[in-house]
Amino acid sequence: MFCVMSSRFPYPLIAPSLLAADPLRLEEEIDAVVAAGADVLHIDVMDGHYVPNLTFGPHHVKAIKSVTRLPLDVHLMVSSPATVVPWFIDAGADWVSFHPETEAHPYRLLQYIQSRGIKAGAVLNPGSSWQIVETLLPVLDFVLLMSVNPGFGGQQFIPEVVSKIAPLLALKPSLMIEIDGGVNSKNAPGLIEKNAQILVAGSSIFGQKEGTTLESDRVEIYRAAINALRGN
């Protein structure tokens, strides 16, 4: 796996969201963010039912796994996560998270994920209380806090989600907190200060490459965006 950093360290983990990458140049995009210093690759899986969009499947995850050594963080926005979790683990996911309200037995599914040697996470939508995952904390490695409504990239950050971090860490200090949605260089310092440990960024990384064709140029653009998120 990998070493997780928190606000006790100089910077958090940066997880570029491949949802915002160019799908026709995905391997190039992955190579560029890896070279730029990304720590994790975030993969949003949407089924067109739980959220109004369709994205990556297990075959995509398997293909991505074949071209990178970075951990793959798979966020399941699906109606029946228990059905598909084994598919994504077999495809190469290192982290798997799902929305508890979509699963009849979330505790059992989290236990299964951990039994496979995978980091297990629960996802909270902006309007969901942190207390939803309170009874799940014993089998949670991380909580993913959505700071936009799930389904599409490029949305504005919802600042109220930050208030969920402190009570979760008060109950389980070892819990990793991941923030996803509208993260940029302006709000990242405040998230780091509040003990967010993983920052998922899509448009604020991949959206910086307009008109760029050379991979070397993209690497430098992505490196600048990643360093800006870290406050460097």
N, C-alpha and C positions, 0 to 999 in steps of 0.2 A: 504494500500500500504506500502511504506517504505520510510525511510529518505534517500535522495540522498546526497552523500558526494562528494566534489570536492577537488581541490588542496588546498583549504583553510582549509581542514581538514587533519588529519594525514595520511590518505590513501584513495584510491578510492574504489569503489565497484568492487569486483572480481566476474566474471560470468563464471564459468566453462562451456565449450561447450560440451554438451552431445554427439556430433558427434564423439568425440575422446574417449568416454567411451566404456567399454566392453559391447556390446549389449546383451550378454548372462547373464550378471550380473548387469543389469542396476539399479535395485533397490539398490543393495549393493553399487554400485558406487555412487549413489545419497546420500545414507546415509553417506558414507565416506566423501564426499566433504562438506556436511552439517555439520558434526561433526568437520571437519577441519576448518570451519569458512567461507565458501562461502556465498556470499550475494544474488546472483541471479543465476538461471539456464538458460543457453542460449540454445535454440533449433533451429537448422537449418532445414528448410523445403525446400526440393528441388524436383522439379517435372519432371526432365529428359528432359525438353524442354528449359527453360530459362538457366539452367545450366546442364552439362552432368552428373547428378547423381540423385539418388532417395534416400530419407531418411524418415523422420518422417511424420506421418499423424495425423489428429485430434484425433484418438483413442489412439495414443501414448501420446499425450498431456494430454488427460483425465486420462490415467493411471498414468502418472507422477504426475499430480495434486493430485491424491489420496494418494500419499506416501510422500508428502513434503508440508511444509508451505512456502517455499521460493517462491518469485515471479518468474513467468515463462516468459522469454523474447523470443518471437517467431519471428524469422527472416524469412520472406517469400521470397524465391528465386523461384518464379513461374511466369508463363506467364499471368495468369488472377487472380490477387490478390482479386479483388472485389467479385469474385465468392466464394473464400475460406475463406476470412476474418471472416464472421459470424460463420463458422464451428469452427475455432480455438478459437474465443472468447467464444463460447458456451462450448468448451472443457476445458476452464480454463486459457487461456492466460491472463497475466496481462499487458504485453507490446506486441505490434504488429508493425512490421516495414516491408516495402516493397520497391522495387526499382521503383522510379517514372516513369521511361521510359516504364514500363510494364503495366501502367494503363492510360486509356484515360482521366480519371477525377480524378487525384490524390488528389486535394484539397477536393473534395466531399467525397472521401473515408477516408481521414484523419478526416474530420468532423464526419463521421459516427463512426469511431473507438472511438473518444473522447466522442461521445454521449452515447456510451456503458460503459463509465466509465473506459476506457482502455487508457494507455499511447500510443500515436501515434508517429511513427517514419518513417523517410525516410532514404534510404540506398544509399550511393554513392560508386560506384566502384572506384578502384585506378585511372583509366583514366578519371573519370568524374569530371567536375568542380563543386566547391561548389555553384556556381551561379545557378545551376539547381534547387536548393531548395529555392532560395531566396524568390520567391513569395509564397512559402508554409509555410514560417516561422510562420505566425500568427496561424496556426493550427498544429504546430509541438511541441511535448514535447521533442523529442530528435532526433539527427542525428547519424546514425551508419556509421562510416567511415571504409570501407573495406581496410585493409592494405595488402591484398593478392587478387588475382583474385578469385571470388567466384566459389565454386563447390567441392573443396576437402580440407581436412585439411593437416597440416604438411608442408605448404609452407613457403618460406622466407618472412620476413617483408619488405614492400616497404616504405622506409622512407619519400618519397615525400608527402604522404598523410597528414603528420603532419601540413603542411603549410595551410591546409583548416580550421584548428581549429580557428585560430585568427579572420579571417574575419567573420565566422559564429557567434562567440561570440560577436563580435563588433556590429553586427546587432541585436542580441537577447541574452543579457547576461544570461538570465534564461534558455537558451537552454542547455540540457544535451548532452554531446559528448561521444559517445561510440566508442571504437576501437576494431576491430575484424580481426585477422589474423597475425600469426607469433609473437604474443606478448609473451615476456619472461622476465626473471629477468634482462637481460641486457638492453633492450630498455624501460622497464616499467618506470624507474625513469624519463627519458626524456619526456615520454607521460604525466606523472603526472604533471611535471613542466609546460607543455604546456596546462594544464587544461583539459586533458581527465579525465572524471569522472567515466567511466565504462570500465573495461578492460576485454575483452573476451579472455579466454585462454583454449586451448584444449590440444595439445601435451605437452605443458610446465607444465601441471598439471597431466593429465592422463598418459602421456608417461613416468612418473617417476616410475612406479610400476612394472617394469619387474621382473618376478619371484616371485612376492609377492602374497601370498594366504590368509594370515590372515587379517581380516578386520581391526584389531587394528593397524597392520603394515601399511596398506594402508592409514588409517587416518593420521598417523604421517608423512608419505611421502607426502600426499596431503597438510597437514598443513604447512610443510616446503616449498612446492612450492608456496602456497598462500602467506605466509609471505614474501617470496623472491620477489614476484611480488609487494607487498606493500612496500618493502624496509626495512622490519623489520629484 
